[in-house]
């Protein structure tokens, strides 16, 4: 495609989203802005550093620990979870820009599409163990991807789901993220709720889109500690892009005053960040390095060869489209993409005609509107004063966005145990 054609195609795309409000994935993007990767694969970004995800397991209290030690170790584990969370962001929101020159629109997963893989234990002492990923497209309208990341050796389970709603402003696409992550360390009897920050996609006018996180997200620990993240773009905190500041408080009540912060973390989530005690913003010159996203390289997810994959597995299902995108064969992209999408539409139509209800493979929709229902999620929601509704992630209880149903996706281990067709 010539530069002139690309420019015309991009201009048409901008016009199409000028009045758009809703499911961003349903937009038809110009071929040159497409990624050869399905959105169902993005779940892997949650655990590209398995050592950081497992780290809290190795910060356990000593036997017969006194209250002071219990408090101190709980805080250390909360800091470790915050470090793991920051380690997930660069791959989630920067990797396409860094590798392909700009943010790319991922392939929109079809209903029932799955993506599976595993991270091998690369530790010298073998303490990490194998970490497994299951990802499934549980809804198509709106698009929702649910995932489970589990490590049997350390009895650790990370599960969650992601969805988005978007709107267009003069120069950017504004995105509210839906869903959350739940992290369970069974050996520690400890849980964490992780919410997802809003974001916006800039660089539309120049046809070089990139992602910036904004607003607030939270990590609520079952121990009571809460991490409050504030994200901003270039200039607000330091004049650098991808900046954030996080403060850790003893509980949600303490967070009403920034002076109550026990720890403050600040820097770039795509670069270096620093940590200091108290509420003072840490300095790169005098305070401890918290995390360096450029230095720590992601660990590779091991995925079966395409010829060993089930037809519902992402890389096999989209293989012809992905190859066409890599070759920049825009006519073939259109033909192969349309073929796959039409096959899925025909399948849904046949199910409807036969009165067959489509069922998820490994996840269940749980309705939390029943106030008698209690689990780790309801406990964490109460501790954090966040909404239990399926509304923009991190919405405050009683706030502007606290509306909608209270249905959330949860991993069903027994379904995976009974899985007979798809293997890691």
VOMAR-738860 format. One record per residue (C-alpha): residue number from 1; residue in one letter; chain; x, y, z. Coordinates in steps of 0.2 Angstrom, whole numbers, plus 2048, in hexadecimal, padded with zeros to 3 digits. Layout:
N
ZABA / NUM / a / A / X / Y / Z
...
This chain:
424
ZABA / 1 / x / A / 800 / 800 / 800
ZABA / 2 / x / A / 807 / 811 / 7FB
ZABA / 3 / x / A / 80A / 81F / 807
ZABA / 4 / x / A / 7FC / 829 / 7FF
ZABA / 5 / x / A / 7F0 / 81A / 800
ZABA / 6 / x / A / 7F5 / 817 / 812
ZABA / 7 / x / A / 7F1 / 82A / 816
ZABA / 8 / x / A / 7E0 / 829 / 80D
ZABA / 9 / x / A / 7DC / 819 / 817
ZABA / 10 / x / A / 7E1 / 821 / 828
ZABA / 11 / x / A / 7D7 / 830 / 824
ZABA / 12 / x / A / 7C8 / 826 / 821
ZABA / 13 / x / A / 7CB / 81C / 831
ZABA / 14 / x / A / 7CC / 82C / 83B
ZABA / 15 / x / A / 7BB / 832 / 833
ZABA / 16 / x / A / 7B3 / 821 / 838
ZABA / 17 / x / A / 7B8 / 823 / 84A
ZABA / 18 / x / A / 7B4 / 836 / 84C
ZABA / 19 / x / A / 7A2 / 832 / 852
ZABA / 20 / x / A / 7A6 / 820 / 859
ZABA / 21 / x / A / 7A3 / 81B / 86B
ZABA / 22 / x / A / 7A3 / 809 / 870
ZABA / 23 / x / A / 7AC / 7F9 / 86B
ZABA / 24 / x / A / 7BD / 7FF / 864
ZABA / 25 / x / A / 7C1 / 7ED / 85D
ZABA / 26 / x / A / 7B2 / 7EE / 852
ZABA / 27 / x / A / 7B9 / 7FC / 847
ZABA / 28 / x / A / 7C1 / 7F7 / 837
ZABA / 29 / x / A / 7D3 / 7FE / 837
ZABA / 30 / x / A / 7DE / 801 / 828
ZABA / 31 / x / A / 7E8 / 7F1 / 825
ZABA / 32 / x / A / 7F9 / 7FA / 828
ZABA / 33 / x / A / 7F4 / 7FD / 83A
ZABA / 34 / x / A / 7EF / 7EB / 83E
ZABA / 35 / x / A / 7F9 / 7E0 / 849
ZABA / 36 / x / A / 7FC / 7CD / 844
ZABA / 37 / x / A / 7F8 / 7C9 / 856
ZABA / 38 / x / A / 7E7 / 7C5 / 85E
ZABA / 39 / x / A / 7E1 / 7CF / 86D
ZABA / 40 / x / A / 7DF / 7BE / 876
ZABA / 41 / x / A / 7F2 / 7BD / 877
ZABA / 42 / x / A / 7F3 / 7CD / 881
ZABA / 43 / x / A / 7EF / 7C3 / 891
ZABA / 44 / x / A / 802 / 7BD / 890
ZABA / 45 / x / A / 808 / 7CE / 895
ZABA / 46 / x / A / 801 / 7CB / 8A7
ZABA / 47 / x / A / 80F / 7BE / 8AA
ZABA / 48 / x / A / 81E / 7C2 / 89F
ZABA / 49 / x / A / 828 / 7C3 / 8AF
ZABA / 50 / x / A / 823 / 7B3 / 8B9
ZABA / 51 / x / A / 830 / 7B6 / 8C6
ZABA / 52 / x / A / 828 / 7C7 / 8CB
ZABA / 53 / x / A / 817 / 7BF / 8CB
ZABA / 54 / x / A / 81D / 7B1 / 8D7
ZABA / 55 / x / A / 828 / 7BD / 8E2
ZABA / 56 / x / A / 81B / 7C0 / 8F0
ZABA / 57 / x / A / 81C / 7AD / 8F3
ZABA / 58 / x / A / 82E / 7AF / 8F9
ZABA / 59 / x / A / 82A / 7BD / 905
ZABA / 60 / x / A / 820 / 7B2 / 912
ZABA / 61 / x / A / 81F / 7B6 / 924
ZABA / 62 / x / A / 82B / 7AC / 930
ZABA / 63 / x / A / 823 / 79F / 93B
ZABA / 64 / x / A / 81B / 7A7 / 94B
ZABA / 65 / x / A / 81E / 7B9 / 943
ZABA / 66 / x / A / 819 / 7C7 / 94E
ZABA / 67 / x / A / 80D / 7D5 / 948
ZABA / 68 / x / A / 81B / 7E1 / 943
ZABA / 69 / x / A / 822 / 7D4 / 937
ZABA / 70 / x / A / 811 / 7CF / 930
ZABA / 71 / x / A / 80E / 7E1 / 92C
ZABA / 72 / x / A / 81F / 7E4 / 925
ZABA / 73 / x / A / 81E / 7D4 / 91A
ZABA / 74 / x / A / 80D / 7D8 / 914
ZABA / 75 / x / A / 813 / 7E9 / 90E
ZABA / 76 / x / A / 822 / 7E1 / 905
ZABA / 77 / x / A / 817 / 7D5 / 8FC
ZABA / 78 / x / A / 80B / 7E3 / 8F7
ZABA / 79 / x / A / 81B / 7EC / 8F0
ZABA / 80 / x / A / 820 / 7DD / 8E7
ZABA / 81 / x / A / 80E / 7DB / 8DF
ZABA / 82 / x / A / 80F / 7EE / 8DA
ZABA / 83 / x / A / 820 / 7EA / 8D1
ZABA / 84 / x / A / 819 / 7DB / 8C8
ZABA / 85 / x / A / 80A / 7E6 / 8C2
ZABA / 86 / x / A / 816 / 7F4 / 8BC
ZABA / 87 / x / A / 820 / 7E6 / 8B3
ZABA / 88 / x / A / 810 / 7E1 / 8A8
ZABA / 89 / x / A / 80D / 7F3 / 8A1
ZABA / 90 / x / A / 81B / 7F5 / 895
ZABA / 91 / x / A / 817 / 7E5 / 88B
ZABA / 92 / x / A / 804 / 7E9 / 88C
ZABA / 93 / x / A / 805 / 7FB / 886
ZABA / 94 / x / A / 816 / 7FE / 87E
ZABA / 95 / x / A / 81B / 7EE / 875
ZABA / 96 / x / A / 812 / 7F1 / 864
ZABA / 97 / x / A / 819 / 803 / 863
ZABA / 98 / x / A / 82A / 7FE / 867
ZABA / 99 / x / A / 82B / 7EF / 85B
ZABA / 100 / x / A / 820 / 7F5 / 84D
ZABA / 101 / x / A / 822 / 808 / 84D
ZABA / 102 / x / A / 811 / 80C / 854
ZABA / 103 / x / A / 802 / 804 / 85D
ZABA / 104 / x / A / 7F9 / 7F7 / 853
ZABA / 105 / x / A / 7E7 / 7F2 / 853
ZABA / 106 / x / A / 7E7 / 7DF / 859
ZABA / 107 / x / A / 7DC / 7D2 / 850
ZABA / 108 / x / A / 7CB / 7D1 / 858
ZABA / 109 / x / A / 7C9 / 7C0 / 860
ZABA / 110 / x / A / 7BA / 7B6 / 85B
ZABA / 111 / x / A / 7AF / 7AE / 868
ZABA / 112 / x / A / 7B7 / 79F / 870
ZABA / 113 / x / A / 7C8 / 7A3 / 86A
ZABA / 114 / x / A / 7D6 / 79D / 876
ZABA / 115 / x / A / 7E8 / 7A0 / 878
ZABA / 116 / x / A / 7F3 / 795 / 884
ZABA / 117 / x / A / 805 / 793 / 888
ZABA / 118 / x / A / 811 / 792 / 897
ZABA / 119 / x / A / 821 / 79A / 89E
ZABA / 120 / x / A / 82F / 78E / 8A2
ZABA / 121 / x / A / 838 / 790 / 8B3
ZABA / 122 / x / A / 848 / 799 / 8AF
ZABA / 123 / x / A / 84D / 79B / 8C1
ZABA / 124 / x / A / 85E / 794 / 8C6
ZABA / 125 / x / A / 856 / 78B / 8D6
ZABA / 126 / x / A / 846 / 785 / 8CE
ZABA / 127 / x / A / 83B / 78F / 8DA
ZABA / 128 / x / A / 830 / 797 / 8CD
ZABA / 129 / x / A / 828 / 788 / 8C5
ZABA / 130 / x / A / 81F / 788 / 8B4
ZABA / 131 / x / A / 812 / 796 / 8B2
ZABA / 132 / x / A / 803 / 792 / 8A7
ZABA / 133 / x / A / 7F8 / 79D / 89D
ZABA / 134 / x / A / 7E6 / 79A / 897
ZABA / 135 / x / A / 7DD / 7A8 / 88D
ZABA / 136 / x / A / 7CC / 7A8 / 886
ZABA / 137 / x / A / 7C0 / 7B4 / 87D
ZABA / 138 / x / A / 7B1 / 7B2 / 887
ZABA / 139 / x / A / 7A7 / 7C0 / 87F
ZABA / 140 / x / A / 7A7 / 7C8 / 86E
ZABA / 141 / x / A / 79A / 7D6 / 870
ZABA / 142 / x / A / 7A1 / 7DE / 87A
ZABA / 143 / x / A / 7B2 / 7D6 / 878
ZABA / 144 / x / A / 7B9 / 7CE / 888
ZABA / 145 / x / A / 7C8 / 7C3 / 88A
ZABA / 146 / x / A / 7CA / 7B9 / 89A
ZABA / 147 / x / A / 7DA / 7B1 / 8A0
ZABA / 148 / x / A / 7E1 / 7A6 / 8AD
ZABA / 149 / x / A / 7F4 / 7A6 / 8B2
ZABA / 150 / x / A / 7F8 / 798 / 8BE
ZABA / 151 / x / A / 808 / 791 / 8C6
ZABA / 152 / x / A / 805 / 780 / 8CF
ZABA / 153 / x / A / 816 / 780 / 8D7
ZABA / 154 / x / A / 813 / 790 / 8E1
ZABA / 155 / x / A / 7FF / 78E / 8E2
ZABA / 156 / x / A / 7FD / 79F / 8DA
ZABA / 157 / x / A / 7EE / 7A4 / 8CE
ZABA / 158 / x / A / 7EC / 7B4 / 8C5
ZABA / 159 / x / A / 7DB / 7B5 / 8BC
ZABA / 160 / x / A / 7D2 / 7C3 / 8B4
ZABA / 161 / x / A / 7CA / 7CB / 8A5
ZABA / 162 / x / A / 7CB / 7DA / 899
ZABA / 163 / x / A / 7BF / 7E4 / 88F
ZABA / 164 / x / A / 7BF / 7F6 / 889
ZABA / 165 / x / A / 7B3 / 804 / 884
ZABA / 166 / x / A / 7B9 / 812 / 87A
ZABA / 167 / x / A / 7B5 / 824 / 874
ZABA / 168 / x / A / 7BE / 82F / 868
ZABA / 169 / x / A / 7C3 / 841 / 86C
ZABA / 170 / x / A / 7CB / 84E / 860
ZABA / 171 / x / A / 7DD / 846 / 860
ZABA / 172 / x / A / 7DC / 835 / 869
ZABA / 173 / x / A / 7D1 / 826 / 86E
ZABA / 174 / x / A / 7CC / 825 / 880
ZABA / 175 / x / A / 7CB / 814 / 887
ZABA / 176 / x / A / 7C3 / 80E / 897
ZABA / 177 / x / A / 7C8 / 7FD / 89C
ZABA / 178 / x / A / 7BC / 7F0 / 8A4
ZABA / 179 / x / A / 7C1 / 7E1 / 8AE
ZABA / 180 / x / A / 7CE / 7DE / 8BB
ZABA / 181 / x / A / 7DB / 7D1 / 8C1
ZABA / 182 / x / A / 7DA / 7C6 / 8D1
ZABA / 183 / x / A / 7EA / 7BF / 8D8
ZABA / 184 / x / A / 7EA / 7B1 / 8E4
ZABA / 185 / x / A / 7F9 / 7AB / 8EE
ZABA / 186 / x / A / 7F2 / 79B / 8F6
ZABA / 187 / x / A / 802 / 798 / 900
ZABA / 188 / x / A / 800 / 7A9 / 908
ZABA / 189 / x / A / 7ED / 7A9 / 909
ZABA / 190 / x / A / 7EE / 7BA / 901
ZABA / 191 / x / A / 7E5 / 7C2 / 8F3
ZABA / 192 / x / A / 7E6 / 7D2 / 8E8
ZABA / 193 / x / A / 7DA / 7DB / 8DD
ZABA / 194 / x / A / 7E2 / 7E5 / 8CE
ZABA / 195 / x / A / 7D8 / 7F2 / 8C4
ZABA / 196 / x / A / 7DC / 7F8 / 8B3
ZABA / 197 / x / A / 7E0 / 80A / 8AF
ZABA / 198 / x / A / 7D7 / 814 / 8A2
ZABA / 199 / x / A / 7E2 / 819 / 892
ZABA / 200 / x / A / 7E2 / 823 / 883
ZABA / 201 / x / A / 7E9 / 820 / 872
ZABA / 202 / x / A / 7F2 / 82F / 86B
ZABA / 203 / x / A / 7FC / 832 / 85A
ZABA / 204 / x / A / 7EC / 830 / 84F
ZABA / 205 / x / A / 7EF / 840 / 845
ZABA / 206 / x / A / 801 / 83A / 840
ZABA / 207 / x / A / 7FB / 827 / 83D
ZABA / 208 / x / A / 807 / 822 / 84B
ZABA / 209 / x / A / 7FC / 81D / 859
ZABA / 210 / x / A / 803 / 819 / 86B
ZABA / 211 / x / A / 7FB / 816 / 87C
ZABA / 212 / x / A / 7FC / 820 / 88B
ZABA / 213 / x / A / 7F5 / 81B / 89C
ZABA / 214 / x / A / 7EB / 827 / 8A6
ZABA / 215 / x / A / 7E1 / 829 / 8B6
ZABA / 216 / x / A / 7E1 / 81D / 8C5
ZABA / 217 / x / A / 7E2 / 80A / 8C8
ZABA / 218 / x / A / 7E4 / 800 / 8D8
ZABA / 219 / x / A / 7EB / 7F1 / 8E0
ZABA / 220 / x / A / 7E1 / 7EC / 8EF
ZABA / 221 / x / A / 7E9 / 7DE / 8FB
ZABA / 222 / x / A / 7DF / 7D3 / 906
ZABA / 223 / x / A / 7EB / 7D9 / 914
ZABA / 224 / x / A / 7E3 / 7EA / 912
ZABA / 225 / x / A / 7F1 / 7F3 / 909
ZABA / 226 / x / A / 7EC / 7FC / 8FA
ZABA / 227 / x / A / 7F7 / 803 / 8EB
ZABA / 228 / x / A / 7F0 / 813 / 8E2
ZABA / 229 / x / A / 7F8 / 815 / 8D1
ZABA / 230 / x / A / 7F6 / 826 / 8C8
ZABA / 231 / x / A / 7FB / 825 / 8B6
ZABA / 232 / x / A / 7FF / 834 / 8AA
ZABA / 233 / x / A / 806 / 838 / 899
ZABA / 234 / x / A / 815 / 843 / 895
ZABA / 235 / x / A / 817 / 852 / 8A0
ZABA / 236 / x / A / 80C / 851 / 8AF
ZABA / 237 / x / A / 818 / 849 / 8BB
ZABA / 238 / x / A / 829 / 84A / 8B3
ZABA / 239 / x / A / 828 / 84F / 8A1
ZABA / 240 / x / A / 82B / 83D / 89C
ZABA / 241 / x / A / 81F / 832 / 893
ZABA / 242 / x / A / 816 / 823 / 89C
ZABA / 243 / x / A / 818 / 82A / 8AE
ZABA / 244 / x / A / 810 / 824 / 8BD
ZABA / 245 / x / A / 810 / 826 / 8D0
ZABA / 246 / x / A / 80A / 819 / 8DC
ZABA / 247 / x / A / 807 / 81A / 8EF
ZABA / 248 / x / A / 804 / 80C / 8FB
ZABA / 249 / x / A / 7F9 / 80F / 90A
ZABA / 250 / x / A / 7F4 / 804 / 919
ZABA / 251 / x / A / 7E2 / 804 / 914
ZABA / 252 / x / A / 7D5 / 80D / 909
ZABA / 253 / x / A / 7D1 / 81A / 917
ZABA / 254 / x / A / 7E4 / 81F / 918
ZABA / 255 / x / A / 7E4 / 822 / 905
ZABA / 256 / x / A / 7D9 / 831 / 907
ZABA / 257 / x / A / 7E9 / 83B / 90C
ZABA / 258 / x / A / 7F9 / 839 / 902
ZABA / 259 / x / A / 803 / 83D / 911
ZABA / 260 / x / A / 7FE / 82C / 918
ZABA / 261 / x / A / 807 / 823 / 90A
ZABA / 262 / x / A / 813 / 816 / 911
ZABA / 263 / x / A / 81C / 814 / 901
ZABA / 264 / x / A / 81D / 81F / 8F1
ZABA / 265 / x / A / 822 / 818 / 8E0
ZABA / 266 / x / A / 825 / 823 / 8D1
ZABA / 267 / x / A / 82C / 823 / 8BF
ZABA / 268 / x / A / 829 / 81C / 8AE
ZABA / 269 / x / A / 820 / 80C / 8AC
ZABA / 270 / x / A / 829 / 809 / 89C
ZABA / 271 / x / A / 83A / 80D / 8A3
ZABA / 272 / x / A / 841 / 810 / 8B5
ZABA / 273 / x / A / 837 / 813 / 8C5
ZABA / 274 / x / A / 83D / 817 / 8D6
ZABA / 275 / x / A / 836 / 813 / 8E8
ZABA / 276 / x / A / 837 / 81D / 8F9
ZABA / 277 / x / A / 82F / 81C / 90A
ZABA / 278 / x / A / 821 / 827 / 90E
ZABA / 279 / x / A / 818 / 833 / 903
ZABA / 280 / x / A / 827 / 83D / 8FB
ZABA / 281 / x / A / 829 / 83A / 8E8
ZABA / 282 / x / A / 839 / 82F / 8E6
ZABA / 283 / x / A / 848 / 836 / 8DD
ZABA / 284 / x / A / 852 / 82D / 8D0
ZABA / 285 / x / A / 862 / 834 / 8D8
ZABA / 286 / x / A / 860 / 82F / 8EA
ZABA / 287 / x / A / 852 / 822 / 8EB
ZABA / 288 / x / A / 852 / 80F / 8E8
ZABA / 289 / x / A / 84E / 808 / 8D6
ZABA / 290 / x / A / 83D / 800 / 8D6
ZABA / 291 / x / A / 83C / 7F9 / 8C5
ZABA / 292 / x / A / 845 / 7FB / 8B4
ZABA / 293 / x / A / 839 / 7F5 / 8A6
ZABA / 294 / x / A / 847 / 7F7 / 899
ZABA / 295 / x / A / 853 / 7EC / 8A2
ZABA / 296 / x / A / 848 / 7DE / 8A7
ZABA / 297 / x / A / 844 / 7D4 / 897
ZABA / 298 / x / A / 833 / 7CB / 895
ZABA / 299 / x / A / 834 / 7B8 / 896
ZABA / 300 / x / A / 82E / 7AF / 887
ZABA / 301 / x / A / 81D / 7A5 / 888
ZABA / 302 / x / A / 81F / 794 / 880
ZABA / 303 / x / A / 811 / 791 / 874
ZABA / 304 / x / A / 80E / 781 / 86A
ZABA / 305 / x / A / 812 / 781 / 857
ZABA / 306 / x / A / 803 / 786 / 84D
ZABA / 307 / x / A / 802 / 774 / 845
ZABA / 308 / x / A / 7FF / 76D / 857
ZABA / 309 / x / A / 7F1 / 77A / 85B
ZABA / 310 / x / A / 7DF / 778 / 85C
ZABA / 311 / x / A / 7D5 / 782 / 84F
ZABA / 312 / x / A / 7CE / 78D / 85D
ZABA / 313 / x / A / 7E0 / 792 / 862
ZABA / 314 / x / A / 7E4 / 7A4 / 85E
ZABA / 315 / x / A / 7F4 / 7A2 / 853
ZABA / 316 / x / A / 7ED / 793 / 849
ZABA / 317 / x / A / 7DC / 79C / 846
ZABA / 318 / x / A / 7E4 / 7AC / 840
ZABA / 319 / x / A / 7F4 / 7A5 / 838
ZABA / 320 / x / A / 7EF / 7AA / 826
ZABA / 321 / x / A / 7EA / 7BB / 82B
ZABA / 322 / x / A / 7FA / 7BE / 835
ZABA / 323 / x / A / 804 / 7B8 / 827
ZABA / 324 / x / A / 7FB / 7C4 / 81B
ZABA / 325 / x / A / 7FE / 7D2 / 828
ZABA / 326 / x / A / 811 / 7CE / 829
ZABA / 327 / x / A / 812 / 7CF / 816
ZABA / 328 / x / A / 808 / 7DF / 815
ZABA / 329 / x / A / 7FD / 7D6 / 808
ZABA / 330 / x / A / 7ED / 7E1 / 80C
ZABA / 331 / x / A / 7E2 / 7D8 / 7FF
ZABA / 332 / x / A / 7E6 / 7C7 / 807
ZABA / 333 / x / A / 7E3 / 7CE / 819
ZABA / 334 / x / A / 7D2 / 7D3 / 814
ZABA / 335 / x / A / 7CE / 7C2 / 80C
ZABA / 336 / x / A / 7D4 / 7B8 / 81A
ZABA / 337 / x / A / 7CD / 7C3 / 828
ZABA / 338 / x / A / 7BC / 7C3 / 820
ZABA / 339 / x / A / 7BC / 7B0 / 81D
ZABA / 340 / x / A / 7C0 / 7AD / 830
ZABA / 341 / x / A / 7B3 / 7B9 / 836
ZABA / 342 / x / A / 7A6 / 7B2 / 82A
ZABA / 343 / x / A / 7A9 / 7A1 / 830
ZABA / 344 / x / A / 7A6 / 7A7 / 842
ZABA / 345 / x / A / 796 / 7B0 / 83E
ZABA / 346 / x / A / 790 / 7A0 / 835
ZABA / 347 / x / A / 794 / 796 / 844
ZABA / 348 / x / A / 78A / 7A2 / 850
ZABA / 349 / x / A / 77C / 7A1 / 844
ZABA / 350 / x / A / 77B / 78E / 844
ZABA / 351 / x / A / 77B / 78E / 857
ZABA / 352 / x / A / 76D / 79A / 857
ZABA / 353 / x / A / 763 / 790 / 84B
ZABA / 354 / x / A / 766 / 780 / 854
ZABA / 355 / x / A / 762 / 789 / 865
ZABA / 356 / x / A / 773 / 784 / 86B
ZABA / 357 / x / A / 77A / 790 / 879
ZABA / 358 / x / A / 78D / 794 / 877
ZABA / 359 / x / A / 796 / 790 / 887
ZABA / 360 / x / A / 7A7 / 796 / 88D
ZABA / 361 / x / A / 7B5 / 78A / 88E
ZABA / 362 / x / A / 7BF / 78E / 89E
ZABA / 363 / x / A / 7B6 / 79D / 8A6
ZABA / 364 / x / A / 7A5 / 7A0 / 8AE
ZABA / 365 / x / A / 79B / 7B0 / 8B0
ZABA / 366 / x / A / 798 / 7B4 / 8C3
ZABA / 367 / x / A / 78A / 7BF / 8C8
ZABA / 368 / x / A / 78F / 7C9 / 8D7
ZABA / 369 / x / A / 77F / 7D2 / 8D9
ZABA / 370 / x / A / 77A / 7C5 / 8E6
ZABA / 371 / x / A / 780 / 7CE / 8F6
ZABA / 372 / x / A / 781 / 7BD / 8FF
ZABA / 373 / x / A / 78F / 7B7 / 8F3
ZABA / 374 / x / A / 7A0 / 7B9 / 8FB
ZABA / 375 / x / A / 7B1 / 7B5 / 8F4
ZABA / 376 / x / A / 7C3 / 7BD / 8F3
ZABA / 377 / x / A / 7BC / 7CA / 8E7
ZABA / 378 / x / A / 7AE / 7D0 / 8F2
ZABA / 379 / x / A / 7BA / 7D2 / 900
ZABA / 380 / x / A / 7C6 / 7DC / 8F6
ZABA / 381 / x / A / 7B9 / 7E7 / 8EF
ZABA / 382 / x / A / 7B3 / 7EB / 900
ZABA / 383 / x / A / 7C4 / 7EF / 906
ZABA / 384 / x / A / 7C7 / 7FB / 8F7
ZABA / 385 / x / A / 7B6 / 803 / 8F7
ZABA / 386 / x / A / 7B6 / 800 / 8E4
ZABA / 387 / x / A / 7A6 / 7FB / 8DA
ZABA / 388 / x / A / 7A1 / 7E9 / 8D8
ZABA / 389 / x / A / 799 / 7ED / 8C8
ZABA / 390 / x / A / 79F / 7E9 / 8B6
ZABA / 391 / x / A / 7A3 / 7FB / 8B3
ZABA / 392 / x / A / 7B4 / 804 / 8AF
ZABA / 393 / x / A / 7C2 / 7FB / 8B8
ZABA / 394 / x / A / 7C6 / 804 / 8C9
ZABA / 395 / x / A / 7B5 / 80E / 8CA
ZABA / 396 / x / A / 7B2 / 813 / 8DC
ZABA / 397 / x / A / 7A2 / 80D / 8E5
ZABA / 398 / x / A / 794 / 81A / 8E3
ZABA / 399 / x / A / 79E / 823 / 8D6
ZABA / 400 / x / A / 79A / 829 / 8C5
ZABA / 401 / x / A / 79D / 818 / 8BC
ZABA / 402 / x / A / 796 / 80D / 8CA
ZABA / 403 / x / A / 788 / 805 / 8BF
ZABA / 404 / x / A / 784 / 7F6 / 8B5
ZABA / 405 / x / A / 783 / 7E4 / 8B9
ZABA / 406 / x / A / 78F / 7DB / 8C5
ZABA / 407 / x / A / 794 / 7CC / 8BA
ZABA / 408 / x / A / 7A6 / 7C8 / 8B9
ZABA / 409 / x / A / 7B0 / 7BA / 8B1
ZABA / 410 / x / A / 7B9 / 7AD / 8BC
ZABA / 411 / x / A / 7C4 / 79E / 8B7
ZABA / 412 / x / A / 7BC / 78D / 8BA
ZABA / 413 / x / A / 7CB / 781 / 8BE
ZABA / 414 / x / A / 7C0 / 771 / 8BC
ZABA / 415 / x / A / 7BC / 776 / 8AA
ZABA / 416 / x / A / 7CF / 777 / 8A6
ZABA / 417 / x / A / 7D2 / 766 / 8AF
ZABA / 418 / x / A / 7C5 / 75E / 8A4
ZABA / 419 / x / A / 7CB / 766 / 894
ZABA / 420 / x / A / 7CF / 759 / 887
ZABA / 421 / x / A / 7D3 / 762 / 877
ZABA / 422 / x / A / 7DE / 770 / 87B
ZABA / 423 / x / A / 7EF / 76D / 883
ZABA / 424 / x / A / 7FD / 778 / 889
